[in-house]
Amino acid sequence: MHMKDFYIYGRNAIMEQLLHHPKNLKRIMLREGIKGRDIDEIRTLAQKHHISVGMTDEKEITKL
């Protein structure tokens, strides 16, 4: 069964996916310049699960 691609938004939603369903994630896009302990944790968990993390500006995020 093939899952359709979808987007999730927000730190908490991304963290929940990383903690409970990391195989559902292909890539994580973060807004350039975003910082914080939760962002560091997202990066760490993404690396642990071999999920790429990219940076983009807010304009590109709103296009999604």
Legacy VTK file of the C-alpha trace (Angstrom):
# vtk DataFile Version 3.0
C-alpha trace
ASCII
DATASET POLYDATA
POINTS 64 float
0.000 0.000 0.000
1.402 3.404 -0.994
0.761 6.361 1.267
0.092 9.675 -0.396
2.537 12.455 0.429
1.273 14.982 2.933
2.641 17.874 4.950
2.514 18.429 8.670
3.203 21.783 10.257
4.410 22.864 13.659
7.076 21.804 16.087
4.772 19.690 18.226
3.274 17.803 15.289
6.719 17.084 13.850
8.003 15.958 17.250
5.064 13.578 17.665
5.766 12.008 14.275
9.471 11.665 15.089
8.717 10.026 18.420
5.910 7.706 17.344
5.955 7.294 13.542
9.372 8.335 12.171
9.034 6.056 9.134
6.196 8.291 7.908
8.623 11.184 7.466
10.748 11.661 4.358
12.129 15.120 5.000
11.790 17.964 7.480
11.934 21.579 6.370
12.722 24.231 8.974
12.487 27.990 8.643
15.908 29.621 8.324
17.139 31.068 11.585
14.770 29.073 13.791
16.363 28.087 17.106
15.499 26.504 20.393
15.852 23.367 22.457
12.903 21.739 20.688
14.482 22.439 17.284
17.729 20.856 18.494
15.759 17.799 19.585
13.997 17.602 16.209
17.381 17.687 14.463
18.797 15.004 16.760
15.828 12.671 16.291
15.801 13.245 12.533
19.479 12.330 12.337
18.877 9.212 14.462
16.158 8.089 12.029
18.094 9.121 8.885
15.577 11.811 7.930
16.981 14.767 6.012
16.530 18.246 7.440
16.528 21.261 5.148
16.335 24.976 5.718
14.055 27.328 3.812
12.667 30.818 4.114
9.177 31.584 5.349
7.924 32.364 1.810
8.688 28.847 0.648
7.033 27.292 3.692
3.829 29.226 3.084
3.779 27.959 -0.521
3.494 24.400 0.741
LINES 1 65
64 0 1 2 3 4 5 6 7 8 9 10 11 12 13 14 15 16 17 18 19 20 21 22 23 24 25 26 27 28 29 30 31 32 33 34 35 36 37 38 39 40 41 42 43 44 45 46 47 48 49 50 51 52 53 54 55 56 57 58 59 60 61 62 63
